[in-house]
Amino acid sequence: MDNNATADSKRLQRPGFGLPICSQPDGETFPSAVLGWGPDPVTERESGMLAVMDALTDKPDWQRKVFDDAVVARWRSEAVYEPPPLRSWSHVTHTTRQGFNDAMFDFCIAELRDKAAIYASKRFVRVLDTGAAVAKSDVLVPDSLRQELVRAVAELLEDGVPEAKKDWHPRSDEKVLDLVHPSLFPLVYGRSRILGDGRTLGLDDCLAEAGCGETVPREWIEVVWGSENKVCRYWNRPLWSNHFQWLPCEVAFTEEGKTRIVSYVNNLHPVRQRALYPLIERVMDAAMPLWEEVLGYTAEHHEAQSYLRVALDDPYYTYHDIAHELSLGWDPDEDDEDDEDDEDDRDNEGDEEDEDGESNEDVEDDQEYDNEDDEDDGNEADEPKDRKLTRLEKMDSVRTIILPSPKPYDEDNSKHTSKEFKVDLRQKFASEGLQVIVKLANIHLTPEKPTYRGGSWHVEGMQNEWICATAIYYYDCDNMTDSYLGFRQGVDTEYITEKQEWQFDWGGLEYIYGFRQEQPSIQDVGHVLTKQGRLVAFPNVFQHRVEPFSLQDRSKPGHRKILALFLVDPHQRIISTANVPPQRHDWWAEEVANGRVGELPVELTEMITMNVDDWPMGMEEAKDLREELMIERTATEAKFDDQVFEKLNFCEH
């Protein structure tokens, strides 16, 4: 009994093996888009300020030029412009442009001067920093390392690969070439084998263990209650998978604080392609301070009120003289007893145009769009709401939005900009190390296929992969137009729903914040330029997507090559390549042929490798499973907004 107890105590315990797939540690975890992330929203004007600061930090030598008054004056002339004449909200003006005034520009320059001082020591800059932040650097990965990576990838993964064996990503129209991708040969519940006895694999002994171990069981995702497993609820179970899990490699820290990969990178051969491992480690070293910055910043703002540069003032309308007279005897929240007058007003308004030349028919069309869900059943209960909306349209003709502006940049703003938000991953997880999922992929465009249409909005991975942050290094770009990575996040809209002056009076708030009634409460944060040599890191609270780009010179081909590193939340360790022996049949067959899996006659070796082409897992099966994995994740992306983000409803109170 004692021996059994000892053996049981050594059994591997990871989510999906010995623990429920959706289990969560009792202690701290990094914020997740799935698990309650929702900072305060920012105004469209603040979004404009974020875009200007990001664009200015793309300029060469920006950290010096921001202190040059002559250069700043030129930047001011490029950035500042007047807002359009706003007699009302966006459904009337049909514009989202809100102007960029001197107060906004002055604030941006003051903030960038603080960030320039930080950049001098850190050599990266934080941008799009609202509730969460993105970090970017063009210098932390030296160009010498970039060139080494280009040569090694070409030699080990690209050159000499027959066209028929190139792994074009499914449904990419042969534009996206997967070199190392975690969706190929992932952990497959009910199929993959694992060392359940607690033994771990290193780089030098993993191939000999190919095909060994016990099968990972496939379990139903339970609805788990209680303090020990508190995240799996019926509403977000689809965001976990009981089919697949990407496999991270294990990463240790050396005495000098550098990273060292200590288990195989899935789909990167630990012997033949070993030369790539130290190059990936060096990029990981460069990514570490960016990860620490964005994770620290996000964790700091998880429970606290978001940092807002532009707050919405009260009131946010200015009323014309006639509005005062109207307000003496009319409250838009009260029912109008004279329905016939309303109907006459509607008939008359349909033949008129407002001062800006926009027909009121356009206004009604937009209003119908907003209320199409309410009109589906034709219920008479909707009539009071329709009448109130018509009254608010009248009120909009006698009031103008006051667009918010930032207050002058002060000491509190400076303290926030300069504050150290870092979480020290090296110190905090010195003994356990980290888990990182690695991807290498290229986008190839040709004169026949000159355009990449962009990707879909998504958070990285399924929740049972516990990805907390991503770093992407753009190491080789040729003959491409500017390419951007877009970001958006779910926000808590309770603050702004309390700002409407009357019930149903949400039009101005939609305009100021860029929301639409009855749409998911998701807000675009901005986008970051992704150019050759740039390293970008961001937390997994953001949804992100690759924006469209194309060939610069359409007469010749071009490419964009990336190394992506997905950091698993180190508070929650998952099944890794230290636990799952290599699954690739070609790796195993090579070991058999080389006599490293026992001494066998040549004829028997050939017979074995030819007749067991699915052991441990064949390429055909792996690609079929990848299709299943992609279908599952595409379905999850489609459900994500409804599963995680509440629809914005200005009428709840």
N, C-alpha and C positions, 0 to 999 in steps of 0.2 A: 504493500500500500504506500509506503514511503517512497519507493521508486516511482510508482505511478504519479504520486503527488509532485515529485521533483520533475518528472517529464512534462506533466501538465503545466507546471510553472514556467517552463521554457518554451511552451507553444507560442507561436507568433500571434500577436493580437493587433490587428489593424482593421479599420472599417472595411466591411466586406469579407473579412476572414477572422472569425472569433469575436467580432463586434458588429452591430448593425451597420449597414452601409451609411445610414444618415446620422450616425452618432457624432456628438460634438463634445469636446472637452469642457469640463466645468469652468476652467479658468479663462484667461484672455484669449481672444482671437483677433486677427486684423479684420477691419470692416469689409463687408461683402455686399454687392449689389442685391443679393438674394435675401440677406438677413437683416432687414430693417434699416438700410441706408436711405437717408432722406434729408439732405441739408436744405436750408432756406433757398428759395429761388432768387435769381438775380434779375434786375431789370434789363431790358434790351440795350439800354444805354451803357450799363456796366459791361454787358457782353461786347459792345463796341470798343470799350476801353481795353478789355482783355485782348481783343484782336489787334488793336494798335500796338500794345506792348509786346505781343508775340512777334508782330511784323518788324518792329524796331530792333528786337533782339536777334533777328535774322540778318541784320545789316553787318557787314564786316567791321570789326573793331568798334562795335556799338558801345562797349563798356568805357571807351575813351571819348567817343563822339558825343555821348549824352551829357558831357560836361562842357562841350563847346557851344557857346551861345549862338554862334552864326549857323552851325549845323542844326541846332534845335529850332531856330527860326525857320529854316527851310522845311524841316519836318512839320512844323506847325502849319505852314501854308499848304502842305499836302494833306494834312489830316483834318483840319477844321473846316466845317461847312455848316450852313444854316439848315434848320429843319424845314420841311415843307409847311405851307400854311395849313394849320390844323383847326378846322372848325369843329371837328368831331373825331370819333375813333376810327379805327382802320377800315371798318366795313364801308365807310363813306369815302375816306381818302384813298383807299386802295393802295396803300404804301406801307412798307415797314421801315422806311428810312426816317430816323428820328434826329438827325443832326449830330454834330460833334463839336461842342463849344470849347471855348478857351479854358473854362474851369475843368473840364474833363481832360484836356491835353496837359494842363499844368499838373494835375494830380498824377497822370501817367509818368511825366518826366521826373517828378519828385520820387515816385516809387522806383523807377528804373535807376535813379542815381543811388538809392540804397542798395538795389540788387547788384549794381555794378561793383560796389565795394565787396559784396559777398562773393561775386564771381571771381574776383582776383585771387581768392584762396581756394574756392571749391572747383572752379573751372566748369561749372554747369550753371544753368539758370532755371528757376522755377517759373512756369507760365500757366495760364488758364487756371489760376489758383483761386477757387471759390471755396466750396465745401471740401473738394479734393483738388489735386494738382497734378500737372505733368512736368517732368524735368527733361531737359535736352542739353546735349553737349556735342560740339564739333571737334573737341581737342583731347578728350580723355582717352580715346583710342588712337594711338599715334598712327600716322600714315604708313609707317614701316610694318606695323602689325596688320593693317588693312591689306597691304600688298602680299604679305605672307599668307593671309587667309584666302585671297583670290587665287594664288598659285596652288595652295594645298587642295582647295575644293576642286579646282580644275583637274588636278592630277589624280585625285583619289575618288572623285564622285562624278565627274563630267566627261573627261576625255576618254575616247575609246568605247563609250557605251553605245551599242547599236541602237538605231532608231526604234526598233521593235521593243527594246527593253527599257526605253525611257519611261519613267513613271509620271505621265501627265495626270494632273489631278482630275478626278472625275468631274464631268460637266463644266470644264474650264475651256473647252474649245481648243485644247492643246496650246494654251497660253501660260498656264501655271505648271511648272515642273517641280515635283517633289523630290528632293534629294535625301533628306532625313525628315520623316514625318511621324508624329506620335499616333496617328490614326491607323497606321499599318502595323500589324502585329501588336495590338494593345493587349491589356489584360481583358480576357473574355470570361465572364462568370459562367461556370458550367463547362468550360473547355480548357482554359489555361491551367498549367501546373505550377505549384508553389512549394517552396521549402517550408512546410508548416511546423517543422521541428525546431525552428528558431535559428537555424544556420543561416549565414549570409554569404553572398557571393562577391568576390572582388573582380578586378579586371583580368587577372591572370588565371583564375580558375573557373570562370563562368562557362566557357565553351565546353569543358569536360562534363558539365552538369546538364547540358541541353537535353530536354525531355524528361528530366528527373523531377521527383516531387509528387505531391498529391493534387487532385483536381480541385480548383477553387469552386466551392458550391455557389449555385445561383439561388438567391433568396428573394422573397417578396419584400418590398420596402415597407417596413412596419410603421404604424402610427405610434410613435414613442412619446410618452408623457413622463414628466418627472424631471428632477434637477440634473440627473446624469446625462440624459439624452433629450435635449429640449428643443431641437430645431425641426424635427420631422413632423410636419402637420399635413393634413390632407390637402391643403391649398397649394403647397409648393412641392409635393412629392415628385411631380413630373420633372423638376429641375435636378433631381438625382437620377442616376442610371443604375439599374441592376443587370445591365447587359455588358457594359464596357467601362474601362477606366484607362486613361492614358498612363503610361509608366514613366515616372521620373527616374533620373539617376541620383545616386547619393553623392553629396559634395561635402568634403571635410575642410576644415581650416588648418593651415600649417602654423607653425610657431610664429612665423612672420605675419600672420593674418591673411595670407593669400588663399585662394580656393584651390582645391584639388579634387578632381572627379575620381571616385573610388569604386564605382560600379558602372557597368557598361551603359553607354547611351543607346537607347533603343534604336535599332536600324543603323548604327554606326559601328562597324566591326572593331572590336577591341584590339585586334592585332594588325590586320592589313591597313586599317584606316586610323591607326593609333596616333599618327602625326597630327591629326586634327584636334585631339583631346587637349593638349596644352594651349593651343590657340583659342579654343573655346573658353578655357579657364581664364586666359588673360582678358578676354572680352567680359567675362563674368566679373572679374576683379574691377574692371572699369564701371560696370553696371551697379556694383554694390552701393556706392554712395548715392546714386540716383534712387535705387530702391529704398534705401534708408530714409531719404528725404521725403519721397512721396508717401511712404507708409507712415512715417512719423507725422507728417502734415495731416493725412487723412484720419489717423487715430485721434489726433488732438481735436479735430473738428467733428468727431463722430457724435459725441453727446452734447457738445457746446453749440451755442448759436453760431451760425456761419458768419464769417467775416464779410461784411457788405461795404463796398465802396460807395454805392449809390442807393440810398434808402428812399422809399416812397413817402412823399410828404402828404400831410393832411391839411387842407383838402387838395385833391389833384385835378380839380376842374376850376376854371374861372367862368363866372356867369355874366352874361350880358344883362343890361338893365331890364329887359322884358322878362327875364327869367325870375327876377325878384317878384314882379307882379303876378306871374303865373303861380309861383310857389305859395302865395298868400291863400289861394283858394283851391289848390290842387296838389294831391299827394299821389305819386305814381304807384304807391303800394295799396291804395284804396281802389275798390272796384268802380268802374265808370258806369253810371246808371244810364247814360245816354248812348246805347249801342249804335243807334242810327247815325248819330253825329260821327262816330268813329268810322262807320262804313263810308259815309260821304267823304270824310277826310282821306280815306284810302283811295277812293275813286279819283279825287282831285289830284292827290299827290302823284298818281301814276302817270299824269300827263305833263309833269313839271320836271325841271332840272334844278339842282342846287347851285350855289354860287360858283363851285369849282367845276361846273360843267358835267358832273356825274349825274346820271339819271337816277331817280328814286326807284325805278324798276330794278336797277342793279343792287340797290340797298335791299330791296325786298328779296331778290334772288339769294343774296348772301344770308339774309335772315332766315329764309326757308332752309338753307343748307344747315344752319345751326340747329334748327328745330325739327329736322326731318324725323328723328326718332320719336318725338312727341306727337307727330301728326299721323303716325302710321295707322292708328285705330280710329281716327276721326272722333274721338270721344269728346263730348261736350265739356268735360272737366278741363280740357285744355284751353277753352275760350278765354277765361280770365287772364291766363298767361299771355295769349296772343294780344289781348287788348293792352296789357301793360307794356309789352314790347313796342306797340305802336306809339304809346305815350312817350316812352323813352326815346324813340326816334324823333318825336317832336322836341323833347328836351335837348337832344343833341344839336338841334339847329340853333340853340341859344346859349351854348356853353362850349368852351375850348379846353382841351387837355393841357395841364401844366406838366411839361416833361421834366422829370427830376434831374438834378445835377449833383455832383459830389460836393461836399464841404471841402474847404482847403485841407490839403495834406498836413497832418499835425503829428505831434510826438507819439500819440497812440498808434497812428497808422505806421509810423516809422518803426516802432517797437514790434509791431506784428510782422512787417516785412523782414526785419532783421533777426527775428526770433529763431533759435535753433530748434527745429522740429524733428531732428534726426532720431531714429531708433537704431541702436547699435546691434546689428545682426551678428557681427563677429563675436562680440562680448556675450550677448544674451544667449546665443546658441553655439558657443564654442565647443562644447562637448558633443552635442547631438549632430551638429552640422546642418546642412540644408538639403532640400530635395528640389531638383530643377528638371523641367521638361524641355527638351531641346528640339528645335525645328530649323531646317535649312531649306529654303525654297527660292525659286527664281520665277520671275514673270518675263516671258519672251514675246515680243511683238514683231511683226513682219509687215512688209508692204501689203501683203494680202490680208493680214489681220492687224491693223494699225492701232486699234483702240482697246483699252481695258475699261470695262464699264463700271468697275468698282465692286466693293463687297457689300454684305448686308450688316446691319447693326447687330452686335452681339457682345456679350461678356465672354471671357475666355474660359472654355472648358465647361464641364458639368460640375455641379456643386460637390460631388464626391471626389473630385480632383483637387478641390480646395485651393485653387490658384488665387493668390492674393495680389500679385503684381506681375507685370510683363516688362521686359526690356527688348527692344528691337534695334539691331545694328544694321544700317544700310551700307553695305561694304562695297558694292559695285553697281553703278548706274551709268548707262550709256544711251544717248540719243532718245531721252524721254522728256516730255514736258514736265513741269512741276507737278509733284505728287504730294498729296496731303493725307494725313490720318485724322479723321473727324472724331469728335468726342461728344457724348451727351450723358446725362445722368437723371435718375429719378429724384424728385424734390418733394419736400413737404409743403403743401400749398395752404395749410391752415391759416398761416399769417395773412395771405392776400385775400382769402375768401371772406375775411372779416372786414375788408376795406371797402366793399361796395357800398355806395350811398343808399341805394334802395335795393330791395330784392329784385332779381333778374337784371340788375344794372351792372353787367359784367363786361360790356364792350370795351370800356377804357382800360380795364385791368388786362384784358386779353392783349390789347395793343401795347401797353407798357411792358408786359412780361413775355409776350410772344406765345401765350397759351391759347388753346381753343377749348371752349366749354364742351364737356363730355368726352374729351380726348384724354389718353393717359397722361399723368402728370410727369412728363419727361421734358427736360429742357436742354437744347443744344448749348454746349459750352464753347465750342470753337473748333479750330483745326490747326494742326502743326505741320509745317513743311518737312518732308522726309527726303533729304538729299544725300548724296554720296558722302560717307564719312560721319554721318550723324548717328548718335546714340540717343534713343528716346525711351523713357520709362514712365509708367503710369500704374496706378492701383486698379484692381479689378472691380472697383465700384462703378467705373465708367463703362457704358457701352461704347464701342468704337467701330469704325469701318474704314476701309481703304476707299478714298474718293477716286473718281474716274481720272484717267490720264491717257496719253497716246504718244505715238512716235513724234519726235520733234521734226525730223526729216523723214518724210514718209516714203522716200525712195530707197531707204536701207533699213535693216533690222535694228532693234535695240533691246536692252534688257535692264532689269532691276533685280538685285540679289540681296537677300536678307538672312541674317541669323537671328532667330527669335528665342528668347529664354523666358520660360514661364516659372515663376517662383511659387512653389507650394507653401501654404501657410505653415511655418515651422512649429506653430503651436499644435498642429494636428498632422501627425505623420501618417502617410498612406502607404499602400503596397507599392514597392519600387522594384527596380531591376536588381537590387540586392536580394530580393525574395523570390523573383520569378526567373528561372533559367532562360537563356535565349530560346526563342520559339521558332526561329527561321530554319526551314529545312535545308536551305543552301549552306548555312553556317554549319549545321550538324553534319551534312554530307561531306563537307570539306574536312571536318575533323576526322570522320571515318576514313576518308580516302588517304589522309596523311598519317593514319595509324595511331591517332591520339586517343581513340576510344577503343583500345584493345588491339592486339595483333591479330589480323585476319588475312587470309589469302586474298590476292587481288580480285579473283573471280567472284568470291563471296562478297567482297566489299562492293563491287559494281552491282551485283544482284540486289544487295540490300538497298543501296542508294536509289536504284531505278524502281524498285517495287514498293518502296515505302516513301513515296514523294510527298506524302501528307504528314510526315513525322519530323519534328513535333507539330509543325503546321506548314502546309505548302503555300506557295505564293498565290495560287488561284483562290484557295479558301480565304487567305488573308485579304485579298482584294474584294471578295464577296462580303466579308465581314466589315470591311471599311465602308462599303456601300450602305450596309445596315446601320453602322455607326453614324454616317452622314445623314441618313434619313431621320434617325432619332434626334440628332442635334438640330437639324433644320426644323423639325416639328417643335422642339423646345424653344428655339428662337421665336417661332410664330406665337407661342403661348406666353413668352416671357413678359411682355408688356402687361397682359391681363393678369398673369399670376402674381407679379411682383408690384406693379404700380397701380395705385387706385386711379380711377377716372376723376378728372378735375370736375368738381361740382360746386359752383358758386352759390347754389341755392340751399345748401344744407342747413344753414341757420335760419 
